[in-house]
Amino acid sequence: MTISVVPANEASWEDLQKIFGTRGTAARCQCQRYKLRRRESFGSFPAEERADRLREQTDCGHPEPGQTSGLVAYLDGEPVGWCAVEPRTAYEGLLRNNRVPWTDREEDKSDGSVWAVTCFLTRTGYRKRGISGALGRAAVDFARERGARAVEGYPITTTNVILEELHVGTAGTFADAGFTEVSHPTPRRVVMRIDFAAT
């Protein structure tokens, strides 16, 4: 079986929504957790509006060169995975967070040359087939090719997690893609990073 990964704008909106599904956390979130604006909460606007925002962010179905906020994985032509990756400054909620990823780090939050991988999603029925690993490796190339100076992620370290927590990825997935740990802001979360200038 062959896994291929494309920028989200090269995928159709229908394919992306097959990955998110119609029920559960992913369908409700639509990858907007770190995109919430000041004073917004999931209760303050409906899931349909979150989906509209994701559609605008990804620009699905418009394969001409442009800005898109993620990657879509296919397994033998079937849409199976999603990875959110773009400049760290695009994630307002992440920038406002006081612990992850900022604890014990001297980072310029306004530095748009540092990219972030904030979410992995594998479609129900296709887990444990290497989808997240393929997306993690593709995210590195995607960020580098678009001029990132560095790319980082904020995975969970423990294996005792509920499925909803795995959206940030595991430390193993990031390590397999070449990321190394740079800080440990909470007992369950680490910051992992690749600095392209140093590679």
Rosetta constraint file for C-alpha pairs under 8 A:
AtomPair CA 1 CA 75 HARMONIC 6.65 0.50
AtomPair CA 1 CA 76 HARMONIC 6.02 0.50
AtomPair CA 2 CA 74 HARMONIC 7.99 0.50
AtomPair CA 2 CA 75 HARMONIC 5.61 0.50
AtomPair CA 2 CA 76 HARMONIC 5.34 0.50
AtomPair CA 3 CA 73 HARMONIC 6.67 0.50
AtomPair CA 3 CA 74 HARMONIC 5.52 0.50
AtomPair CA 3 CA 75 HARMONIC 4.55 0.50
AtomPair CA 3 CA 76 HARMONIC 6.48 0.50
AtomPair CA 3 CA 131 HARMONIC 7.25 0.50
AtomPair CA 3 CA 134 HARMONIC 7.27 0.50
AtomPair CA 4 CA 73 HARMONIC 5.65 0.50
AtomPair CA 4 CA 74 HARMONIC 5.21 0.50
AtomPair CA 4 CA 75 HARMONIC 6.56 0.50
AtomPair CA 4 CA 76 HARMONIC 7.88 0.50
AtomPair CA 4 CA 134 HARMONIC 7.97 0.50
AtomPair CA 5 CA 71 HARMONIC 6.52 0.50
AtomPair CA 5 CA 72 HARMONIC 5.59 0.50
AtomPair CA 5 CA 73 HARMONIC 4.31 0.50
AtomPair CA 5 CA 74 HARMONIC 6.24 0.50
AtomPair CA 5 CA 134 HARMONIC 7.45 0.50
AtomPair CA 5 CA 135 HARMONIC 6.75 0.50
AtomPair CA 5 CA 138 HARMONIC 6.85 0.50
AtomPair CA 6 CA 10 HARMONIC 6.28 0.50
AtomPair CA 6 CA 11 HARMONIC 7.09 0.50
AtomPair CA 6 CA 71 HARMONIC 5.62 0.50
AtomPair CA 6 CA 72 HARMONIC 5.46 0.50
AtomPair CA 6 CA 73 HARMONIC 6.51 0.50
AtomPair CA 7 CA 11 HARMONIC 7.14 0.50
AtomPair CA 7 CA 68 HARMONIC 6.96 0.50
AtomPair CA 7 CA 70 HARMONIC 6.10 0.50
AtomPair CA 7 CA 71 HARMONIC 4.50 0.50
AtomPair CA 7 CA 72 HARMONIC 6.23 0.50
AtomPair CA 8 CA 12 HARMONIC 7.88 0.50
AtomPair CA 8 CA 16 HARMONIC 7.97 0.50
AtomPair CA 8 CA 58 HARMONIC 5.56 0.50
AtomPair CA 8 CA 59 HARMONIC 7.13 0.50
AtomPair CA 8 CA 60 HARMONIC 5.70 0.50
AtomPair CA 8 CA 68 HARMONIC 6.31 0.50
AtomPair CA 8 CA 69 HARMONIC 7.04 0.50
AtomPair CA 8 CA 70 HARMONIC 5.38 0.50
AtomPair CA 8 CA 71 HARMONIC 4.73 0.50
AtomPair CA 8 CA 72 HARMONIC 5.41 0.50
AtomPair CA 9 CA 58 HARMONIC 5.63 0.50
AtomPair CA 9 CA 59 HARMONIC 4.89 0.50
AtomPair CA 9 CA 60 HARMONIC 3.90 0.50
AtomPair CA 9 CA 61 HARMONIC 5.39 0.50
AtomPair CA 9 CA 62 HARMONIC 5.27 0.50
AtomPair CA 9 CA 63 HARMONIC 5.34 0.50
AtomPair CA 9 CA 64 HARMONIC 7.99 0.50
AtomPair CA 9 CA 68 HARMONIC 6.01 0.50
AtomPair CA 10 CA 60 HARMONIC 6.22 0.50
AtomPair CA 10 CA 61 HARMONIC 5.67 0.50
AtomPair CA 10 CA 62 HARMONIC 6.16 0.50
AtomPair CA 10 CA 63 HARMONIC 4.43 0.50
AtomPair CA 10 CA 64 HARMONIC 7.99 0.50
AtomPair CA 11 CA 15 HARMONIC 6.54 0.50
AtomPair CA 11 CA 16 HARMONIC 7.06 0.50
AtomPair CA 11 CA 60 HARMONIC 5.60 0.50
AtomPair CA 11 CA 61 HARMONIC 5.63 0.50
AtomPair CA 11 CA 63 HARMONIC 7.78 0.50
AtomPair CA 11 CA 72 HARMONIC 6.83 0.50
AtomPair CA 12 CA 16 HARMONIC 6.49 0.50
AtomPair CA 12 CA 60 HARMONIC 5.26 0.50
AtomPair CA 12 CA 61 HARMONIC 4.63 0.50
AtomPair CA 13 CA 17 HARMONIC 6.19 0.50
AtomPair CA 13 CA 55 HARMONIC 7.01 0.50
AtomPair CA 13 CA 60 HARMONIC 5.25 0.50
AtomPair CA 13 CA 61 HARMONIC 6.44 0.50
AtomPair CA 14 CA 18 HARMONIC 6.27 0.50
AtomPair CA 15 CA 19 HARMONIC 6.74 0.50
AtomPair CA 15 CA 79 HARMONIC 5.65 0.50
AtomPair CA 16 CA 20 HARMONIC 6.59 0.50
AtomPair CA 16 CA 72 HARMONIC 7.14 0.50
AtomPair CA 16 CA 79 HARMONIC 7.05 0.50
AtomPair CA 16 CA 82 HARMONIC 7.58 0.50
AtomPair CA 17 CA 21 HARMONIC 5.85 0.50
AtomPair CA 17 CA 22 HARMONIC 7.89 0.50
AtomPair CA 18 CA 79 HARMONIC 6.95 0.50
AtomPair CA 18 CA 80 HARMONIC 7.87 0.50
AtomPair CA 18 CA 123 HARMONIC 7.61 0.50
AtomPair CA 19 CA 79 HARMONIC 6.42 0.50
AtomPair CA 19 CA 80 HARMONIC 5.67 0.50
AtomPair CA 19 CA 81 HARMONIC 6.07 0.50
AtomPair CA 19 CA 82 HARMONIC 7.14 0.50
AtomPair CA 19 CA 121 HARMONIC 7.49 0.50
AtomPair CA 19 CA 122 HARMONIC 6.84 0.50
AtomPair CA 19 CA 123 HARMONIC 4.79 0.50
AtomPair CA 19 CA 124 HARMONIC 7.78 0.50
AtomPair CA 20 CA 26 HARMONIC 5.39 0.50
AtomPair CA 20 CA 27 HARMONIC 5.14 0.50
AtomPair CA 20 CA 30 HARMONIC 7.07 0.50
AtomPair CA 20 CA 121 HARMONIC 7.62 0.50
AtomPair CA 20 CA 123 HARMONIC 6.85 0.50
AtomPair CA 21 CA 26 HARMONIC 7.17 0.50
AtomPair CA 21 CA 27 HARMONIC 5.51 0.50
AtomPair CA 21 CA 123 HARMONIC 7.63 0.50
AtomPair CA 22 CA 27 HARMONIC 5.39 0.50
AtomPair CA 23 CA 27 HARMONIC 5.40 0.50
AtomPair CA 23 CA 28 HARMONIC 7.19 0.50
AtomPair CA 24 CA 28 HARMONIC 6.41 0.50
AtomPair CA 25 CA 29 HARMONIC 5.91 0.50
AtomPair CA 25 CA 164 HARMONIC 6.79 0.50
AtomPair CA 26 CA 30 HARMONIC 5.76 0.50
AtomPair CA 26 CA 31 HARMONIC 7.09 0.50
AtomPair CA 26 CA 121 HARMONIC 7.82 0.50
AtomPair CA 27 CA 47 HARMONIC 7.67 0.50
AtomPair CA 28 CA 47 HARMONIC 5.34 0.50
AtomPair CA 28 CA 50 HARMONIC 7.92 0.50
AtomPair CA 29 CA 33 HARMONIC 6.55 0.50
AtomPair CA 29 CA 42 HARMONIC 7.75 0.50
AtomPair CA 29 CA 47 HARMONIC 6.94 0.50
AtomPair CA 29 CA 50 HARMONIC 6.98 0.50
AtomPair CA 30 CA 47 HARMONIC 7.45 0.50
AtomPair CA 30 CA 50 HARMONIC 5.89 0.50
AtomPair CA 30 CA 51 HARMONIC 5.56 0.50
AtomPair CA 30 CA 54 HARMONIC 6.42 0.50
AtomPair CA 31 CA 35 HARMONIC 7.77 0.50
AtomPair CA 31 CA 54 HARMONIC 7.07 0.50
AtomPair CA 31 CA 84 HARMONIC 7.64 0.50
AtomPair CA 31 CA 119 HARMONIC 7.24 0.50
AtomPair CA 32 CA 36 HARMONIC 6.15 0.50
AtomPair CA 32 CA 50 HARMONIC 6.54 0.50
AtomPair CA 32 CA 54 HARMONIC 7.37 0.50
AtomPair CA 33 CA 93 HARMONIC 7.18 0.50
AtomPair CA 34 CA 91 HARMONIC 5.18 0.50
AtomPair CA 34 CA 92 HARMONIC 6.18 0.50
AtomPair CA 34 CA 93 HARMONIC 4.35 0.50
AtomPair CA 34 CA 94 HARMONIC 5.48 0.50
AtomPair CA 34 CA 118 HARMONIC 7.86 0.50
AtomPair CA 35 CA 90 HARMONIC 7.40 0.50
AtomPair CA 35 CA 91 HARMONIC 5.12 0.50
AtomPair CA 35 CA 92 HARMONIC 5.50 0.50
AtomPair CA 35 CA 93 HARMONIC 5.70 0.50
AtomPair CA 35 CA 94 HARMONIC 7.93 0.50
AtomPair CA 36 CA 40 HARMONIC 5.76 0.50
AtomPair CA 36 CA 41 HARMONIC 6.77 0.50
AtomPair CA 36 CA 92 HARMONIC 6.53 0.50
AtomPair CA 36 CA 93 HARMONIC 5.73 0.50
AtomPair CA 37 CA 92 HARMONIC 6.25 0.50
AtomPair CA 37 CA 93 HARMONIC 6.84 0.50
AtomPair CA 38 CA 92 HARMONIC 7.99 0.50
AtomPair CA 38 CA 93 HARMONIC 7.97 0.50
AtomPair CA 40 CA 44 HARMONIC 6.09 0.50
AtomPair CA 41 CA 45 HARMONIC 7.42 0.50
AtomPair CA 42 CA 46 HARMONIC 7.35 0.50
AtomPair CA 42 CA 47 HARMONIC 7.97 0.50
AtomPair CA 45 CA 49 HARMONIC 6.52 0.50
AtomPair CA 45 CA 50 HARMONIC 7.52 0.50
AtomPair CA 46 CA 50 HARMONIC 6.70 0.50
AtomPair CA 47 CA 51 HARMONIC 6.18 0.50
AtomPair CA 48 CA 52 HARMONIC 6.25 0.50
AtomPair CA 49 CA 53 HARMONIC 6.27 0.50
AtomPair CA 50 CA 54 HARMONIC 6.32 0.50
AtomPair CA 51 CA 55 HARMONIC 6.13 0.50
AtomPair CA 52 CA 56 HARMONIC 6.33 0.50
AtomPair CA 53 CA 57 HARMONIC 6.10 0.50
AtomPair CA 54 CA 58 HARMONIC 6.01 0.50
AtomPair CA 55 CA 59 HARMONIC 5.81 0.50
AtomPair CA 55 CA 60 HARMONIC 6.38 0.50
AtomPair CA 56 CA 60 HARMONIC 7.82 0.50
AtomPair CA 57 CA 68 HARMONIC 6.14 0.50
AtomPair CA 57 CA 69 HARMONIC 5.72 0.50
AtomPair CA 58 CA 67 HARMONIC 7.82 0.50
AtomPair CA 58 CA 68 HARMONIC 4.62 0.50
AtomPair CA 58 CA 69 HARMONIC 5.06 0.50
AtomPair CA 58 CA 70 HARMONIC 6.48 0.50
AtomPair CA 59 CA 67 HARMONIC 7.88 0.50
AtomPair CA 59 CA 68 HARMONIC 6.07 0.50
AtomPair CA 68 CA 86 HARMONIC 7.79 0.50
AtomPair CA 69 CA 84 HARMONIC 6.10 0.50
AtomPair CA 69 CA 85 HARMONIC 5.81 0.50
AtomPair CA 69 CA 86 HARMONIC 5.40 0.50
AtomPair CA 70 CA 82 HARMONIC 7.17 0.50
AtomPair CA 70 CA 83 HARMONIC 5.52 0.50
AtomPair CA 70 CA 84 HARMONIC 4.35 0.50
AtomPair CA 70 CA 85 HARMONIC 4.94 0.50
AtomPair CA 70 CA 86 HARMONIC 6.79 0.50
AtomPair CA 71 CA 82 HARMONIC 5.68 0.50
AtomPair CA 71 CA 83 HARMONIC 5.15 0.50
AtomPair CA 71 CA 84 HARMONIC 6.56 0.50
AtomPair CA 71 CA 85 HARMONIC 7.37 0.50
AtomPair CA 71 CA 135 HARMONIC 7.18 0.50
AtomPair CA 71 CA 138 HARMONIC 7.98 0.50
AtomPair CA 71 CA 139 HARMONIC 7.37 0.50
AtomPair CA 72 CA 79 HARMONIC 7.14 0.50
AtomPair CA 72 CA 80 HARMONIC 7.58 0.50
AtomPair CA 72 CA 81 HARMONIC 5.61 0.50
AtomPair CA 72 CA 82 HARMONIC 4.71 0.50
AtomPair CA 72 CA 83 HARMONIC 6.65 0.50
AtomPair CA 72 CA 135 HARMONIC 7.80 0.50
AtomPair CA 73 CA 79 HARMONIC 5.99 0.50
AtomPair CA 73 CA 80 HARMONIC 5.65 0.50
AtomPair CA 73 CA 81 HARMONIC 4.66 0.50
AtomPair CA 73 CA 82 HARMONIC 6.21 0.50
AtomPair CA 73 CA 131 HARMONIC 7.05 0.50
AtomPair CA 73 CA 134 HARMONIC 7.88 0.50
AtomPair CA 73 CA 135 HARMONIC 6.77 0.50
AtomPair CA 74 CA 78 HARMONIC 5.06 0.50
AtomPair CA 74 CA 79 HARMONIC 4.41 0.50
AtomPair CA 74 CA 80 HARMONIC 5.36 0.50
AtomPair CA 74 CA 81 HARMONIC 6.85 0.50
AtomPair CA 75 CA 79 HARMONIC 6.52 0.50
AtomPair CA 75 CA 80 HARMONIC 6.35 0.50
AtomPair CA 79 CA 123 HARMONIC 7.99 0.50
AtomPair CA 80 CA 122 HARMONIC 5.79 0.50
AtomPair CA 80 CA 123 HARMONIC 4.99 0.50
AtomPair CA 80 CA 126 HARMONIC 6.56 0.50
AtomPair CA 80 CA 131 HARMONIC 7.46 0.50
AtomPair CA 81 CA 120 HARMONIC 7.38 0.50
AtomPair CA 81 CA 121 HARMONIC 5.46 0.50
AtomPair CA 81 CA 122 HARMONIC 4.38 0.50
AtomPair CA 81 CA 123 HARMONIC 5.86 0.50
AtomPair CA 81 CA 131 HARMONIC 6.35 0.50
AtomPair CA 81 CA 132 HARMONIC 7.29 0.50
AtomPair CA 81 CA 135 HARMONIC 7.65 0.50
AtomPair CA 82 CA 119 HARMONIC 7.74 0.50
AtomPair CA 82 CA 120 HARMONIC 5.70 0.50
AtomPair CA 82 CA 121 HARMONIC 5.03 0.50
AtomPair CA 82 CA 122 HARMONIC 6.54 0.50
AtomPair CA 82 CA 135 HARMONIC 7.41 0.50
AtomPair CA 83 CA 117 HARMONIC 7.20 0.50
AtomPair CA 83 CA 118 HARMONIC 7.61 0.50
AtomPair CA 83 CA 119 HARMONIC 5.47 0.50
AtomPair CA 83 CA 120 HARMONIC 4.59 0.50
AtomPair CA 83 CA 121 HARMONIC 6.49 0.50
AtomPair CA 83 CA 132 HARMONIC 7.97 0.50
AtomPair CA 83 CA 135 HARMONIC 6.21 0.50
AtomPair CA 83 CA 136 HARMONIC 7.62 0.50
AtomPair CA 83 CA 139 HARMONIC 7.54 0.50
AtomPair CA 84 CA 117 HARMONIC 5.66 0.50
AtomPair CA 84 CA 118 HARMONIC 5.64 0.50
AtomPair CA 84 CA 119 HARMONIC 5.07 0.50
AtomPair CA 84 CA 120 HARMONIC 6.74 0.50
AtomPair CA 85 CA 115 HARMONIC 6.92 0.50
AtomPair CA 85 CA 116 HARMONIC 5.56 0.50
AtomPair CA 85 CA 117 HARMONIC 4.45 0.50
AtomPair CA 85 CA 118 HARMONIC 6.52 0.50
AtomPair CA 85 CA 119 HARMONIC 7.73 0.50
AtomPair CA 85 CA 139 HARMONIC 6.46 0.50
AtomPair CA 85 CA 143 HARMONIC 7.50 0.50
AtomPair CA 86 CA 90 HARMONIC 6.91 0.50
AtomPair CA 86 CA 115 HARMONIC 5.34 0.50
AtomPair CA 86 CA 116 HARMONIC 5.82 0.50
AtomPair CA 86 CA 117 HARMONIC 7.02 0.50
AtomPair CA 86 CA 143 HARMONIC 7.07 0.50
AtomPair CA 87 CA 91 HARMONIC 7.90 0.50
AtomPair CA 87 CA 112 HARMONIC 5.48 0.50
AtomPair CA 87 CA 113 HARMONIC 6.57 0.50
AtomPair CA 87 CA 114 HARMONIC 5.91 0.50
AtomPair CA 87 CA 115 HARMONIC 3.94 0.50
AtomPair CA 87 CA 116 HARMONIC 5.96 0.50
AtomPair CA 87 CA 148 HARMONIC 7.73 0.50
AtomPair CA 88 CA 94 HARMONIC 7.89 0.50
AtomPair CA 88 CA 95 HARMONIC 7.87 0.50
AtomPair CA 88 CA 109 HARMONIC 7.93 0.50
AtomPair CA 88 CA 111 HARMONIC 7.75 0.50
AtomPair CA 88 CA 112 HARMONIC 6.31 0.50
AtomPair CA 88 CA 113 HARMONIC 7.98 0.50
AtomPair CA 88 CA 114 HARMONIC 5.89 0.50
AtomPair CA 88 CA 115 HARMONIC 4.68 0.50
AtomPair CA 88 CA 116 HARMONIC 4.89 0.50
AtomPair CA 89 CA 95 HARMONIC 7.03 0.50
AtomPair CA 89 CA 109 HARMONIC 6.97 0.50
AtomPair CA 89 CA 110 HARMONIC 6.12 0.50
AtomPair CA 89 CA 111 HARMONIC 6.97 0.50
AtomPair CA 89 CA 112 HARMONIC 5.59 0.50
AtomPair CA 89 CA 115 HARMONIC 7.89 0.50
AtomPair CA 91 CA 95 HARMONIC 6.36 0.50
AtomPair CA 92 CA 96 HARMONIC 6.34 0.50
AtomPair CA 93 CA 97 HARMONIC 6.30 0.50
AtomPair CA 94 CA 100 HARMONIC 7.58 0.50
AtomPair CA 94 CA 101 HARMONIC 7.70 0.50
AtomPair CA 95 CA 109 HARMONIC 6.45 0.50
AtomPair CA 97 CA 101 HARMONIC 7.61 0.50
AtomPair CA 97 CA 102 HARMONIC 7.74 0.50
AtomPair CA 98 CA 102 HARMONIC 6.36 0.50
AtomPair CA 98 CA 103 HARMONIC 7.11 0.50
AtomPair CA 99 CA 103 HARMONIC 4.98 0.50
AtomPair CA 99 CA 185 HARMONIC 6.15 0.50
AtomPair CA 99 CA 186 HARMONIC 7.57 0.50
AtomPair CA 100 CA 154 HARMONIC 7.27 0.50
AtomPair CA 100 CA 185 HARMONIC 5.98 0.50
AtomPair CA 100 CA 186 HARMONIC 7.57 0.50
AtomPair CA 100 CA 189 HARMONIC 7.65 0.50
AtomPair CA 100 CA 191 HARMONIC 7.68 0.50
AtomPair CA 101 CA 154 HARMONIC 6.80 0.50
AtomPair CA 101 CA 185 HARMONIC 6.75 0.50
AtomPair CA 101 CA 190 HARMONIC 7.88 0.50
AtomPair CA 101 CA 191 HARMONIC 6.18 0.50
AtomPair CA 102 CA 106 HARMONIC 7.62 0.50
AtomPair CA 102 CA 107 HARMONIC 7.20 0.50
AtomPair CA 102 CA 185 HARMONIC 7.43 0.50
AtomPair CA 103 CA 183 HARMONIC 7.90 0.50
AtomPair CA 103 CA 185 HARMONIC 5.33 0.50
AtomPair CA 104 CA 183 HARMONIC 7.22 0.50
AtomPair CA 104 CA 185 HARMONIC 7.24 0.50
AtomPair CA 105 CA 183 HARMONIC 7.56 0.50
AtomPair CA 113 CA 147 HARMONIC 7.13 0.50
AtomPair CA 113 CA 148 HARMONIC 4.86 0.50
AtomPair CA 113 CA 149 HARMONIC 5.21 0.50
AtomPair CA 113 CA 150 HARMONIC 6.80 0.50
AtomPair CA 114 CA 148 HARMONIC 5.80 0.50
AtomPair CA 114 CA 149 HARMONIC 5.70 0.50
AtomPair CA 114 CA 150 HARMONIC 4.82 0.50
AtomPair CA 114 CA 151 HARMONIC 5.56 0.50
AtomPair CA 114 CA 152 HARMONIC 7.50 0.50
AtomPair CA 115 CA 143 HARMONIC 6.63 0.50
AtomPair CA 115 CA 148 HARMONIC 6.19 0.50
AtomPair CA 115 CA 149 HARMONIC 7.82 0.50
AtomPair CA 115 CA 150 HARMONIC 6.15 0.50
AtomPair CA 115 CA 151 HARMONIC 4.46 0.50
AtomPair CA 115 CA 152 HARMONIC 6.32 0.50
AtomPair CA 116 CA 151 HARMONIC 5.44 0.50
AtomPair CA 116 CA 152 HARMONIC 4.92 0.50
AtomPair CA 116 CA 153 HARMONIC 5.63 0.50
AtomPair CA 117 CA 139 HARMONIC 7.36 0.50
AtomPair CA 117 CA 151 HARMONIC 7.30 0.50
AtomPair CA 117 CA 152 HARMONIC 6.17 0.50
AtomPair CA 117 CA 153 HARMONIC 4.89 0.50
AtomPair CA 117 CA 154 HARMONIC 7.62 0.50
AtomPair CA 117 CA 168 HARMONIC 7.98 0.50
AtomPair CA 118 CA 153 HARMONIC 6.14 0.50
AtomPair CA 118 CA 154 HARMONIC 6.89 0.50
AtomPair CA 118 CA 167 HARMONIC 7.71 0.50
AtomPair CA 118 CA 168 HARMONIC 5.58 0.50
AtomPair CA 118 CA 169 HARMONIC 7.99 0.50
AtomPair CA 119 CA 167 HARMONIC 4.97 0.50
AtomPair CA 119 CA 168 HARMONIC 4.78 0.50
AtomPair CA 119 CA 169 HARMONIC 6.68 0.50
AtomPair CA 120 CA 132 HARMONIC 6.50 0.50
AtomPair CA 120 CA 135 HARMONIC 7.88 0.50
AtomPair CA 120 CA 166 HARMONIC 7.61 0.50
AtomPair CA 120 CA 167 HARMONIC 5.00 0.50
AtomPair CA 120 CA 168 HARMONIC 6.14 0.50
AtomPair CA 120 CA 169 HARMONIC 5.91 0.50
AtomPair CA 121 CA 132 HARMONIC 7.51 0.50
AtomPair CA 121 CA 167 HARMONIC 6.10 0.50
AtomPair CA 122 CA 126 HARMONIC 6.57 0.50
AtomPair CA 122 CA 127 HARMONIC 6.01 0.50
AtomPair CA 122 CA 131 HARMONIC 6.70 0.50
AtomPair CA 122 CA 132 HARMONIC 6.99 0.50
AtomPair CA 123 CA 127 HARMONIC 6.93 0.50
AtomPair CA 126 CA 131 HARMONIC 7.92 0.50
AtomPair CA 127 CA 131 HARMONIC 7.21 0.50
AtomPair CA 130 CA 134 HARMONIC 6.24 0.50
AtomPair CA 131 CA 135 HARMONIC 6.25 0.50
AtomPair CA 132 CA 136 HARMONIC 6.00 0.50
AtomPair CA 132 CA 169 HARMONIC 7.83 0.50
AtomPair CA 132 CA 173 HARMONIC 6.81 0.50
AtomPair CA 133 CA 137 HARMONIC 6.31 0.50
AtomPair CA 133 CA 173 HARMONIC 5.53 0.50
AtomPair CA 133 CA 174 HARMONIC 7.85 0.50
AtomPair CA 133 CA 176 HARMONIC 7.07 0.50
AtomPair CA 133 CA 177 HARMONIC 7.03 0.50
AtomPair CA 134 CA 138 HARMONIC 6.15 0.50
AtomPair CA 135 CA 139 HARMONIC 5.98 0.50
AtomPair CA 136 CA 140 HARMONIC 6.66 0.50
AtomPair CA 136 CA 173 HARMONIC 6.72 0.50
AtomPair CA 136 CA 174 HARMONIC 6.45 0.50
AtomPair CA 136 CA 177 HARMONIC 5.73 0.50
AtomPair CA 137 CA 141 HARMONIC 6.83 0.50
AtomPair CA 137 CA 176 HARMONIC 7.84 0.50
AtomPair CA 137 CA 177 HARMONIC 4.76 0.50
AtomPair CA 137 CA 178 HARMONIC 7.89 0.50
AtomPair CA 138 CA 142 HARMONIC 5.99 0.50
AtomPair CA 139 CA 143 HARMONIC 6.09 0.50
AtomPair CA 140 CA 144 HARMONIC 6.18 0.50
AtomPair CA 140 CA 151 HARMONIC 6.94 0.50
AtomPair CA 140 CA 177 HARMONIC 7.40 0.50
AtomPair CA 141 CA 145 HARMONIC 5.91 0.50
AtomPair CA 142 CA 146 HARMONIC 6.41 0.50
AtomPair CA 143 CA 147 HARMONIC 6.59 0.50
AtomPair CA 143 CA 148 HARMONIC 5.32 0.50
AtomPair CA 143 CA 150 HARMONIC 7.91 0.50
AtomPair CA 143 CA 151 HARMONIC 6.79 0.50
AtomPair CA 144 CA 148 HARMONIC 5.05 0.50
AtomPair CA 144 CA 149 HARMONIC 7.21 0.50
AtomPair CA 144 CA 150 HARMONIC 7.65 0.50
AtomPair CA 144 CA 196 HARMONIC 7.25 0.50
AtomPair CA 148 CA 196 HARMONIC 7.69 0.50
AtomPair CA 149 CA 195 HARMONIC 6.25 0.50
AtomPair CA 149 CA 196 HARMONIC 5.60 0.50
AtomPair CA 149 CA 197 HARMONIC 6.48 0.50
AtomPair CA 150 CA 193 HARMONIC 7.05 0.50
AtomPair CA 150 CA 194 HARMONIC 5.51 0.50
AtomPair CA 150 CA 195 HARMONIC 4.28 0.50
AtomPair CA 150 CA 196 HARMONIC 5.45 0.50
AtomPair CA 150 CA 197 HARMONIC 7.69 0.50
AtomPair CA 151 CA 193 HARMONIC 5.69 0.50
AtomPair CA 151 CA 194 HARMONIC 5.44 0.50
AtomPair CA 151 CA 195 HARMONIC 6.70 0.50
AtomPair CA 152 CA 179 HARMONIC 7.47 0.50
AtomPair CA 152 CA 191 HARMONIC 6.90 0.50
AtomPair CA 152 CA 192 HARMONIC 5.47 0.50
AtomPair CA 152 CA 193 HARMONIC 4.04 0.50
AtomPair CA 152 CA 194 HARMONIC 6.29 0.50
AtomPair CA 153 CA 168 HARMONIC 7.70 0.50
AtomPair CA 153 CA 174 HARMONIC 7.46 0.50
AtomPair CA 153 CA 191 HARMONIC 5.84 0.50
AtomPair CA 153 CA 192 HARMONIC 5.36 0.50
AtomPair CA 153 CA 193 HARMONIC 6.42 0.50
AtomPair CA 154 CA 168 HARMONIC 6.32 0.50
AtomPair CA 154 CA 169 HARMONIC 7.57 0.50
AtomPair CA 154 CA 189 HARMONIC 6.39 0.50
AtomPair CA 154 CA 190 HARMONIC 5.55 0.50
AtomPair CA 154 CA 191 HARMONIC 4.68 0.50
AtomPair CA 154 CA 192 HARMONIC 6.31 0.50
AtomPair CA 155 CA 168 HARMONIC 5.12 0.50
AtomPair CA 155 CA 169 HARMONIC 4.89 0.50
AtomPair CA 155 CA 170 HARMONIC 4.86 0.50
AtomPair CA 155 CA 171 HARMONIC 5.31 0.50
AtomPair CA 155 CA 174 HARMONIC 7.61 0.50
AtomPair CA 155 CA 189 HARMONIC 5.71 0.50
AtomPair CA 155 CA 190 HARMONIC 5.82 0.50
AtomPair CA 155 CA 191 HARMONIC 6.84 0.50
AtomPair CA 155 CA 192 HARMONIC 7.55 0.50
AtomPair CA 156 CA 165 HARMONIC 7.74 0.50
AtomPair CA 156 CA 166 HARMONIC 7.11 0.50
AtomPair CA 156 CA 168 HARMONIC 6.69 0.50
AtomPair CA 156 CA 169 HARMONIC 6.40 0.50
AtomPair CA 156 CA 170 HARMONIC 5.16 0.50
AtomPair CA 156 CA 171 HARMONIC 6.20 0.50
AtomPair CA 156 CA 188 HARMONIC 5.53 0.50
AtomPair CA 156 CA 189 HARMONIC 4.58 0.50
AtomPair CA 156 CA 190 HARMONIC 6.58 0.50
AtomPair CA 157 CA 170 HARMONIC 6.19 0.50
AtomPair CA 157 CA 171 HARMONIC 5.66 0.50
AtomPair CA 157 CA 188 HARMONIC 5.30 0.50
AtomPair CA 157 CA 189 HARMONIC 5.74 0.50
AtomPair CA 157 CA 190 HARMONIC 6.91 0.50
AtomPair CA 158 CA 188 HARMONIC 6.05 0.50
AtomPair CA 161 CA 165 HARMONIC 6.34 0.50
AtomPair CA 161 CA 166 HARMONIC 7.30 0.50
AtomPair CA 162 CA 166 HARMONIC 7.22 0.50
AtomPair CA 163 CA 167 HARMONIC 7.81 0.50
AtomPair CA 166 CA 170 HARMONIC 6.85 0.50
AtomPair CA 169 CA 173 HARMONIC 6.60 0.50
AtomPair CA 169 CA 174 HARMONIC 7.50 0.50
AtomPair CA 170 CA 174 HARMONIC 6.66 0.50
AtomPair CA 171 CA 175 HARMONIC 6.05 0.50
AtomPair CA 171 CA 190 HARMONIC 7.59 0.50
AtomPair CA 171 CA 192 HARMONIC 7.76 0.50
AtomPair CA 172 CA 176 HARMONIC 6.03 0.50
AtomPair CA 173 CA 177 HARMONIC 6.53 0.50
AtomPair CA 174 CA 178 HARMONIC 6.54 0.50
AtomPair CA 174 CA 179 HARMONIC 5.33 0.50
AtomPair CA 174 CA 180 HARMONIC 7.71 0.50
AtomPair CA 174 CA 192 HARMONIC 7.06 0.50
AtomPair CA 175 CA 179 HARMONIC 4.86 0.50
AtomPair CA 175 CA 180 HARMONIC 6.14 0.50
AtomPair CA 175 CA 192 HARMONIC 7.97 0.50
AtomPair CA 178 CA 194 HARMONIC 6.98 0.50
AtomPair CA 179 CA 192 HARMONIC 5.48 0.50
AtomPair CA 179 CA 193 HARMONIC 4.87 0.50
AtomPair CA 179 CA 194 HARMONIC 5.15 0.50
AtomPair CA 180 CA 192 HARMONIC 5.01 0.50
AtomPair CA 180 CA 193 HARMONIC 5.48 0.50
AtomPair CA 180 CA 194 HARMONIC 6.73 0.50
AtomPair CA 181 CA 190 HARMONIC 6.70 0.50
AtomPair CA 181 CA 191 HARMONIC 5.74 0.50
AtomPair CA 181 CA 192 HARMONIC 4.17 0.50
AtomPair CA 181 CA 193 HARMONIC 6.44 0.50
AtomPair CA 182 CA 190 HARMONIC 7.64 0.50
AtomPair CA 182 CA 191 HARMONIC 5.68 0.50
AtomPair CA 182 CA 192 HARMONIC 5.59 0.50
AtomPair CA 182 CA 193 HARMONIC 6.66 0.50
AtomPair CA 183 CA 190 HARMONIC 5.81 0.50
AtomPair CA 183 CA 191 HARMONIC 5.20 0.50
AtomPair CA 183 CA 192 HARMONIC 7.30 0.50
AtomPair CA 184 CA 189 HARMONIC 6.24 0.50
AtomPair CA 184 CA 190 HARMONIC 4.34 0.50
AtomPair CA 184 CA 191 HARMONIC 6.22 0.50
AtomPair CA 185 CA 189 HARMONIC 6.38 0.50
AtomPair CA 185 CA 190 HARMONIC 6.12 0.50
AtomPair CA 185 CA 191 HARMONIC 7.48 0.50
AtomPair CA 186 CA 190 HARMONIC 7.02 0.50
AtomPair CA 195 CA 199 HARMONIC 6.74 0.50
